Amino acid sequence: MRRLSRQPRHLQKASVRDRRKGRSSLAATVLAVTGAWLLVAWWAHARHAPPAAAPAHHAPQFKQMHDAMRAAAAEVQFEPPEPRPERQSKRTDPYGNATKVLGLETCAAFRAANPIISSRRFAPAGLFNSATNALWQTILSNCRVSEHGRNDLFHPPWGKHNPASWRGRHLANMFTNSSALGWRPRMASVLPVVTVKDPLTWMPSICRHPYAVRLSSKQRTKCPLPLDAPVSVAFQRAQVVYYDNLVDLWSRWHGEYYQAAWPRLLVRFEDLLFEPRAVAGAVCDCLGGALASEAEFKIDGRKTGKGTAFGHAADTNSRAQALALYGSSVKRMEPYSTTDVAFVRARLASDDVWRGLGYDAVR
């Protein structure tokens, strides 16, 4: 104080003001740093902490609200898609007896179970060598279901080639917790679309590319003959299913999808090949989507230099090759004798898929 008393009065006042101002600035800086640190600590805690549970006394109210929303969704009345005008087909292939689709009666239930249109997804399924990839690409490229995102899965949650009875009992690797995806769809939101191939042309394709099918040693020289030879399928490494023969495999595998109590569609491989827009239109209507116009319709499923691929083996038929192969009645019957064809027809005489898709009428 002695030193201050020696300074002029105006300098003494300025010095006091400077000291007070310095203390205020220091306090403001400390408060700012402390506030920033607290904000960062709160953000880190909120990011990593589990979401807080709803208060117990609110749980009944939330449950009542949830149940009411589900009941309201179940009562929503959906207008069925307007029927498409029948188009005069110019097909000359053996299967030109109109496009066949099984399971259309389940579409209304599928839409009602998924009132939010963006939640609906289709997923291709089928036996090996049934053009599941071509089906997937054709629908994906030409059916717009919702404005945002995609409405497809590469295969159903239980697997593309696995039996329908595995639904809810098996989860494909794509949807397990160990996968990169780490997500699984709600079962009721997935519409499986099964491609079915004429058994008379499907059996030779299995001979060329068996995949998981284990053929009999008797069939090594003239596959698929003899037709009564037993076969098995290793759907998974440790899950092998045995069948009486290839015809039995075709019948039982498709029969599980046909008899399923949940929505699904079964379409003919041959219709996908010769009338792809008709097949895509049926699936798109079932989903409640909008089909591309005839001028904008794309036939996809492409592989480098091969056009549309009907399968996924190294020497898969291109679309042009497939049209020539499956458009010929002579090539269809070429591997078989009259006795062989009689064997197939006898085994499938009461088969719902064989008859429902019109294969029994193909000559």
DAQUI-V941278 format. One record per residue. N is the residue number from 1. PSI is psi in whole degrees, 0 to 359 (* if undefined). NEAR is the number of other C-alpha atoms within 12 Angstrom. D_FIRST is the distance of its C-alpha to the first C-alpha in Angstrom with 2 decimals. Layout:
# DAQUI-V941278
n:N psi:PSI near:NEAR d_first:D_FIRST
n:N psi:PSI near:NEAR d_first:D_FIRST
This chain:
# DAQUI-V941278
n:1 psi:331 near:8 d_first:0.00
n:2 psi:321 near:7 d_first:3.75
n:3 psi:323 near:11 d_first:5.34
n:4 psi:324 near:15 d_first:5.00
n:5 psi:338 near:13 d_first:6.11
n:6 psi:343 near:11 d_first:8.75
n:7 psi:156 near:14 d_first:10.10
n:8 psi:153 near:12 d_first:12.85
n:9 psi:318 near:13 d_first:12.65
n:10 psi:331 near:13 d_first:15.07
n:11 psi:325 near:15 d_first:13.25
n:12 psi:315 near:18 d_first:10.05
n:13 psi:319 near:15 d_first:12.68
n:14 psi:321 near:15 d_first:14.61
n:15 psi:319 near:18 d_first:12.03
n:16 psi:317 near:16 d_first:11.59
n:17 psi:319 near:14 d_first:15.39
n:18 psi:319 near:14 d_first:16.06
n:19 psi:317 near:14 d_first:14.32
n:20 psi:319 near:14 d_first:16.27
n:21 psi:320 near:14 d_first:19.34
n:22 psi:317 near:14 d_first:19.23
n:23 psi:319 near:14 d_first:19.16
n:24 psi:317 near:14 d_first:22.06
n:25 psi:319 near:14 d_first:24.05
n:26 psi:317 near:14 d_first:23.80
n:27 psi:319 near:14 d_first:24.98
n:28 psi:321 near:14 d_first:27.78
n:29 psi:316 near:14 d_first:28.89
n:30 psi:316 near:14 d_first:29.07
n:31 psi:319 near:14 d_first:31.05
n:32 psi:316 near:14 d_first:33.38
n:33 psi:317 near:14 d_first:34.14
n:34 psi:316 near:14 d_first:34.76
n:35 psi:318 near:14 d_first:37.02
n:36 psi:320 near:14 d_first:38.95
n:37 psi:317 near:14 d_first:39.50
n:38 psi:322 near:14 d_first:40.77
n:39 psi:317 near:14 d_first:43.06
n:40 psi:317 near:14 d_first:44.55
n:41 psi:318 near:15 d_first:45.09
n:42 psi:318 near:14 d_first:46.83
n:43 psi:317 near:13 d_first:49.03
n:44 psi:321 near:13 d_first:50.11
n:45 psi:316 near:13 d_first:51.00
n:46 psi:327 near:13 d_first:52.92
n:47 psi:320 near:11 d_first:54.81
n:48 psi:345 near:11 d_first:56.07
n:49 psi:147 near:12 d_first:56.38
n:50 psi:152 near:9 d_first:59.88
n:51 psi:140 near:9 d_first:60.43
n:52 psi:139 near:9 d_first:59.81
n:53 psi:149 near:10 d_first:63.01
n:54 psi:144 near:12 d_first:63.95
n:55 psi:145 near:10 d_first:63.49
n:56 psi:323 near:11 d_first:66.60
n:57 psi:348 near:10 d_first:67.29
n:58 psi:344 near:12 d_first:67.43
n:59 psi:312 near:13 d_first:69.96
n:60 psi:322 near:13 d_first:73.08
n:61 psi:317 near:14 d_first:71.96
n:62 psi:320 near:15 d_first:71.44
n:63 psi:317 near:15 d_first:74.82
n:64 psi:318 near:13 d_first:76.54
n:65 psi:317 near:14 d_first:75.02
n:66 psi:314 near:14 d_first:76.08
n:67 psi:322 near:14 d_first:79.61
n:68 psi:320 near:14 d_first:79.91
n:69 psi:319 near:15 d_first:78.94
n:70 psi:319 near:18 d_first:81.49
n:71 psi:320 near:15 d_first:84.17
n:72 psi:320 near:15 d_first:83.49
n:73 psi:323 near:19 d_first:83.70
n:74 psi:334 near:20 d_first:86.99
n:75 psi:356 near:16 d_first:88.46
n:76 psi:130 near:18 d_first:87.64
n:77 psi:120 near:14 d_first:90.89
n:78 psi:133 near:23 d_first:91.05
n:79 psi:127 near:15 d_first:93.42
n:80 psi:148 near:21 d_first:95.53
n:81 psi:145 near:22 d_first:95.33
n:82 psi:135 near:15 d_first:97.95
n:83 psi:136 near:13 d_first:100.96
n:84 psi:140 near:15 d_first:101.23
n:85 psi:135 near:9 d_first:104.43
n:86 psi:132 near:11 d_first:106.94
n:87 psi:133 near:14 d_first:107.32
n:88 psi:113 near:12 d_first:110.71
n:89 psi:141 near:17 d_first:110.38
n:90 psi:20 near:12 d_first:112.18
n:91 psi:141 near:19 d_first:111.83
n:92 psi:8 near:18 d_first:114.78
n:93 psi:167 near:27 d_first:113.33
n:94 psi:343 near:29 d_first:114.94
n:95 psi:19 near:34 d_first:112.12
n:96 psi:28 near:29 d_first:112.39
n:97 psi:47 near:24 d_first:113.23
n:98 psi:155 near:29 d_first:109.95
n:99 psi:133 near:33 d_first:106.41
n:100 psi:131 near:33 d_first:106.07
n:101 psi:128 near:35 d_first:102.92
n:102 psi:141 near:36 d_first:102.86
n:103 psi:5 near:32 d_first:100.20
n:104 psi:336 near:30 d_first:99.51
n:105 psi:348 near:21 d_first:100.05
n:106 psi:356 near:28 d_first:96.81
n:107 psi:320 near:36 d_first:94.61
n:108 psi:320 near:27 d_first:93.97
n:109 psi:322 near:30 d_first:92.75
n:110 psi:315 near:37 d_first:90.43
n:111 psi:321 near:40 d_first:88.87
n:112 psi:326 near:30 d_first:88.56
n:113 psi:346 near:31 d_first:86.80
n:114 psi:70 near:30 d_first:84.31
n:115 psi:335 near:26 d_first:83.53
n:116 psi:110 near:22 d_first:80.51
n:117 psi:329 near:28 d_first:82.37
n:118 psi:346 near:23 d_first:79.70
n:119 psi:351 near:30 d_first:80.21
n:120 psi:135 near:37 d_first:83.88
n:121 psi:143 near:44 d_first:84.81
n:122 psi:154 near:50 d_first:88.11
n:123 psi:126 near:40 d_first:88.86
n:124 psi:146 near:42 d_first:91.96
n:125 psi:161 near:42 d_first:94.14
n:126 psi:165 near:40 d_first:97.54
n:127 psi:165 near:45 d_first:99.65
n:128 psi:146 near:40 d_first:99.27
n:129 psi:37 near:39 d_first:100.74
n:130 psi:14 near:45 d_first:100.45
n:131 psi:39 near:44 d_first:98.13
n:132 psi:325 near:42 d_first:95.11
n:133 psi:320 near:39 d_first:92.82
n:134 psi:321 near:43 d_first:94.83
n:135 psi:312 near:52 d_first:94.67
n:136 psi:312 near:44 d_first:90.90
n:137 psi:322 near:32 d_first:90.38
n:138 psi:315 near:38 d_first:92.85
n:139 psi:317 near:45 d_first:91.25
n:140 psi:322 near:37 d_first:87.68
n:141 psi:343 near:30 d_first:88.49
n:142 psi:357 near:35 d_first:90.36
n:143 psi:116 near:38 d_first:89.06
n:144 psi:113 near:32 d_first:85.81
n:145 psi:312 near:32 d_first:84.87
n:146 psi:162 near:22 d_first:81.28
n:147 psi:331 near:13 d_first:79.06
n:148 psi:137 near:10 d_first:76.38
n:149 psi:182 near:15 d_first:76.91
n:150 psi:153 near:23 d_first:80.15
n:151 psi:49 near:32 d_first:82.62
n:152 psi:159 near:35 d_first:84.32
n:153 psi:150 near:38 d_first:84.32
n:154 psi:333 near:31 d_first:86.06
n:155 psi:164 near:33 d_first:87.96
n:156 psi:162 near:41 d_first:87.95
n:157 psi:332 near:38 d_first:85.55
n:158 psi:0 near:34 d_first:88.47
n:159 psi:148 near:33 d_first:89.56
n:160 psi:318 near:36 d_first:91.79
n:161 psi:353 near:40 d_first:94.93
n:162 psi:155 near:37 d_first:94.61
n:163 psi:154 near:39 d_first:96.92
n:164 psi:333 near:34 d_first:95.85
n:165 psi:349 near:22 d_first:96.07
n:166 psi:353 near:23 d_first:92.94
n:167 psi:126 near:27 d_first:90.84
n:168 psi:352 near:20 d_first:88.20
n:169 psi:343 near:14 d_first:89.28
n:170 psi:143 near:23 d_first:88.11
n:171 psi:124 near:26 d_first:85.07
n:172 psi:154 near:30 d_first:85.32
n:173 psi:328 near:21 d_first:82.86
n:174 psi:331 near:23 d_first:81.12
n:175 psi:9 near:24 d_first:79.86
n:176 psi:161 near:18 d_first:78.98
n:177 psi:337 near:13 d_first:75.43
n:178 psi:351 near:13 d_first:75.80
n:179 psi:165 near:13 d_first:76.52
n:180 psi:330 near:11 d_first:74.06
n:181 psi:311 near:13 d_first:74.82
n:182 psi:30 near:14 d_first:73.99
n:183 psi:145 near:17 d_first:75.26
n:184 psi:138 near:25 d_first:78.47
n:185 psi:162 near:28 d_first:80.01
n:186 psi:130 near:20 d_first:81.35
n:187 psi:316 near:29 d_first:85.06
n:188 psi:346 near:28 d_first:86.23
n:189 psi:357 near:33 d_first:84.40
n:190 psi:125 near:38 d_first:86.55
n:191 psi:105 near:44 d_first:89.99
n:192 psi:135 near:48 d_first:92.05
n:193 psi:112 near:52 d_first:94.49
n:194 psi:126 near:48 d_first:97.28
n:195 psi:128 near:48 d_first:99.41
n:196 psi:131 near:45 d_first:102.96
n:197 psi:142 near:43 d_first:105.38
n:198 psi:123 near:41 d_first:109.17
n:199 psi:332 near:42 d_first:110.10
n:200 psi:333 near:39 d_first:112.91
n:201 psi:336 near:37 d_first:110.48
n:202 psi:321 near:36 d_first:107.57
n:203 psi:314 near:38 d_first:109.52
n:204 psi:327 near:32 d_first:110.27
n:205 psi:328 near:35 d_first:106.62
n:206 psi:325 near:33 d_first:105.67
n:207 psi:321 near:30 d_first:108.16
n:208 psi:320 near:25 d_first:106.41
n:209 psi:87 near:25 d_first:102.88
n:210 psi:334 near:28 d_first:102.96
n:211 psi:241 near:22 d_first:99.19
n:212 psi:1 near:25 d_first:98.92
n:213 psi:129 near:33 d_first:102.61
n:214 psi:106 near:28 d_first:104.71
n:215 psi:160 near:36 d_first:108.23
n:216 psi:150 near:27 d_first:111.34
n:217 psi:338 near:17 d_first:112.90
n:218 psi:339 near:18 d_first:116.02
n:219 psi:9 near:25 d_first:114.28
n:220 psi:328 near:16 d_first:113.47
n:221 psi:324 near:12 d_first:116.55
n:222 psi:50 near:19 d_first:116.97
n:223 psi:137 near:26 d_first:113.82
n:224 psi:12 near:37 d_first:113.57
n:225 psi:148 near:32 d_first:117.06
n:226 psi:145 near:30 d_first:118.19
n:227 psi:342 near:36 d_first:116.47
n:228 psi:9 near:24 d_first:116.95
n:229 psi:134 near:25 d_first:114.92
n:230 psi:150 near:25 d_first:111.96
n:231 psi:167 near:33 d_first:108.41
n:232 psi:161 near:27 d_first:104.90
n:233 psi:125 near:33 d_first:101.41
n:234 psi:79 near:22 d_first:98.25
n:235 psi:324 near:27 d_first:95.84
n:236 psi:161 near:22 d_first:93.25
n:237 psi:320 near:10 d_first:93.64
n:238 psi:11 near:9 d_first:94.39
n:239 psi:93 near:15 d_first:95.96
n:240 psi:132 near:17 d_first:99.46
n:241 psi:137 near:24 d_first:101.80
n:242 psi:141 near:23 d_first:105.57
n:243 psi:154 near:25 d_first:108.00
n:244 psi:323 near:22 d_first:111.78
n:245 psi:181 near:32 d_first:111.72
n:246 psi:324 near:42 d_first:109.90
n:247 psi:319 near:41 d_first:111.42
n:248 psi:319 near:31 d_first:110.16
n:249 psi:311 near:34 d_first:106.65
n:250 psi:315 near:41 d_first:106.70
n:251 psi:311 near:33 d_first:107.97
n:252 psi:320 near:29 d_first:105.75
n:253 psi:311 near:35 d_first:102.52
n:254 psi:328 near:42 d_first:102.96
n:255 psi:326 near:30 d_first:104.42
n:256 psi:320 near:26 d_first:101.16
n:257 psi:320 near:37 d_first:99.36
n:258 psi:321 near:37 d_first:102.23
n:259 psi:1 near:24 d_first:102.24
n:260 psi:146 near:22 d_first:98.45
n:261 psi:4 near:18 d_first:97.25
n:262 psi:161 near:28 d_first:94.24
n:263 psi:137 near:38 d_first:94.11
n:264 psi:158 near:42 d_first:95.26
n:265 psi:146 near:43 d_first:97.44
n:266 psi:122 near:46 d_first:100.20
n:267 psi:157 near:46 d_first:101.20
n:268 psi:135 near:43 d_first:103.86
n:269 psi:319 near:44 d_first:102.95
n:270 psi:325 near:46 d_first:105.86
n:271 psi:322 near:41 d_first:104.53
n:272 psi:326 near:48 d_first:101.14
n:273 psi:314 near:44 d_first:103.04
n:274 psi:334 near:32 d_first:105.45
n:275 psi:63 near:34 d_first:103.59
n:276 psi:327 near:37 d_first:99.86
n:277 psi:327 near:34 d_first:98.77
n:278 psi:320 near:38 d_first:100.87
n:279 psi:312 near:39 d_first:99.28
n:280 psi:324 near:46 d_first:95.74
n:281 psi:319 near:41 d_first:96.48
n:282 psi:316 near:38 d_first:97.62
n:283 psi:318 near:50 d_first:94.51
n:284 psi:319 near:39 d_first:92.20
n:285 psi:320 near:35 d_first:93.82
n:286 psi:322 near:45 d_first:93.36
n:287 psi:342 near:49 d_first:89.63
n:288 psi:26 near:36 d_first:89.41
n:289 psi:187 near:31 d_first:88.42
n:290 psi:127 near:27 d_first:89.58
n:291 psi:143 near:33 d_first:92.02
n:292 psi:148 near:25 d_first:91.84
n:293 psi:165 near:16 d_first:94.49
n:294 psi:325 near:16 d_first:97.62
n:295 psi:331 near:10 d_first:96.46
n:296 psi:358 near:12 d_first:93.07
n:297 psi:133 near:24 d_first:94.35
n:298 psi:141 near:25 d_first:93.49
n:299 psi:103 near:34 d_first:95.41
n:300 psi:207 near:30 d_first:92.87
n:301 psi:34 near:33 d_first:92.71
n:302 psi:149 near:26 d_first:92.78
n:303 psi:156 near:22 d_first:92.86
n:304 psi:116 near:13 d_first:92.58
n:305 psi:8 near:13 d_first:95.87
n:306 psi:356 near:22 d_first:97.70
n:307 psi:207 near:21 d_first:97.09
n:308 psi:127 near:33 d_first:96.92
n:309 psi:127 near:36 d_first:97.08
n:310 psi:72 near:42 d_first:99.11
n:311 psi:188 near:38 d_first:97.75
n:312 psi:37 near:25 d_first:95.42
n:313 psi:168 near:22 d_first:97.64
n:314 psi:323 near:14 d_first:97.82
n:315 psi:39 near:19 d_first:101.08
n:316 psi:146 near:29 d_first:100.51
n:317 psi:137 near:31 d_first:102.73
n:318 psi:174 near:30 d_first:101.25
n:319 psi:317 near:30 d_first:101.96
n:320 psi:317 near:18 d_first:104.96
n:321 psi:320 near:19 d_first:106.39
n:322 psi:320 near:31 d_first:105.78
n:323 psi:319 near:28 d_first:107.55
n:324 psi:320 near:21 d_first:110.58
n:325 psi:310 near:27 d_first:110.62
n:326 psi:357 near:35 d_first:110.13
n:327 psi:5 near:27 d_first:112.13
n:328 psi:119 near:22 d_first:115.32
n:329 psi:326 near:22 d_first:117.59
n:330 psi:313 near:17 d_first:119.43
n:331 psi:329 near:20 d_first:116.33
n:332 psi:318 near:29 d_first:115.33
n:333 psi:354 near:28 d_first:118.64
n:334 psi:319 near:18 d_first:119.14
n:335 psi:352 near:25 d_first:118.03
n:336 psi:152 near:25 d_first:120.17
n:337 psi:173 near:17 d_first:123.78
n:338 psi:323 near:12 d_first:125.30
n:339 psi:321 near:16 d_first:124.98
n:340 psi:315 near:21 d_first:121.27
n:341 psi:321 near:27 d_first:120.60
n:342 psi:323 near:17 d_first:122.65
n:343 psi:314 near:22 d_first:120.52
n:344 psi:313 near:34 d_first:117.30
n:345 psi:323 near:27 d_first:118.76
n:346 psi:318 near:16 d_first:120.12
n:347 psi:333 near:26 d_first:116.80
n:348 psi:13 near:30 d_first:114.89
n:349 psi:324 near:21 d_first:117.53
n:350 psi:14 near:15 d_first:115.42
n:351 psi:126 near:27 d_first:111.99
n:352 psi:323 near:25 d_first:109.82
n:353 psi:316 near:36 d_first:107.81
n:354 psi:315 near:36 d_first:110.91
n:355 psi:318 near:22 d_first:112.63
n:356 psi:328 near:25 d_first:109.64
n:357 psi:5 near:34 d_first:108.67
n:358 psi:15 near:30 d_first:112.27
n:359 psi:334 near:33 d_first:112.91
n:360 psi:338 near:27 d_first:116.14
n:361 psi:354 near:17 d_first:117.47
n:362 psi:131 near:25 d_first:116.73
n:363 psi:* near:20 d_first:119.87
